[in-house]
């Protein structure tokens, strides 16, 4: 381990335990924990200022210590900082996760696009039908108005003829 003043780092590695280590820097802490991910960047590790944790970690510098999240005494972690056994134990009975497939998402997006296209086509067809119906309505209204005007003219002519005949 690199020389220098020690800080006490705490981490959540396996989801079951609180882990601590006295190390000169974050990199050394991650190496002691046996972790290749930057737990600090992920918010899963940090420097602690709790006197109890500092005292426990400084008693065994560079050695990762663990205790149940609920509390208790710290003990040395798995041999050679290999906590993968603890992680495997914690995930027993869980199916391994595989990378998610985009196939379902792509299929759903394609279906959505097809529904939109079909809907737009149906709406365009209905709009055309409505426009044609409006034109037919306007033409029919014109015919009715012309027929009504002729009928009214015929009534007026008949009424006038009746009045002219003395009626």
SULGI-V995419 format. One record per pair of residues at least 24 apart in sequence whose ideal C-beta (glycine too) atoms are under 10 Angstrom apart, sorted by the first residue. I is the first residue (numbers start at 1). GAP is how many residues later the second one is. Records with the same first field share a line. If there is no record, write none. Layout:
I: GAP, GAP
//
This chain:
1: 24, 27, 28, 30, 31, 60, 61, 62
2: 25, 26, 29, 60
4: 24
6: 48, 51, 52, 55, 56
7: 40, 41, 42, 47, 50, 51
8: 39, 40, 41, 42, 43, 44, 45, 46, 47, 48, 49, 50, 53, 57
9: 24, 30, 31, 36, 37, 38, 39, 44, 48, 55
10: 29, 34, 35, 36, 37, 38, 40, 43, 47, 55
11: 24, 28, 29, 31, 33, 34, 35, 37, 53, 55, 72
12: 27, 30, 31, 32, 33, 34, 57
13: 24, 26, 31, 32, 51, 53, 64, 68, 70, 71, 73, 74, 77
14: 52, 55, 63, 64, 69, 70, 71, 72, 73, 74, 75, 76, 77
15: 29, 54, 71, 72, 75, 76
16: 50, 52, 53, 54, 67, 70, 71, 73, 74
17: 47, 48, 49, 50, 51, 52, 53, 55, 57, 58, 60, 66, 69, 73
18: 30, 35, 47, 48, 49, 50, 51, 52, 53, 54, 56
19: 25, 26, 38, 45, 46, 47, 48, 55, 58, 62, 64, 67
20: 25, 28, 30, 32, 33, 34, 36, 37, 38, 40, 43, 44, 45, 46, 47, 54, 57
21: 24, 36, 39, 40, 41, 42, 43, 44, 45, 56, 60
22: 31, 32, 33, 34, 35, 36, 37, 38, 39, 40, 41, 42, 43
23: 34, 38, 39, 40, 41
24: 37, 38
28: 34
29: 28, 33, 35
30: 51
31: 31, 33, 50
32: 29, 30, 31, 32, 33, 45, 49
33: 31, 33, 44, 48, 50
34: 30, 43, 44, 46, 47, 48, 49, 50
35: 29, 46, 48
//
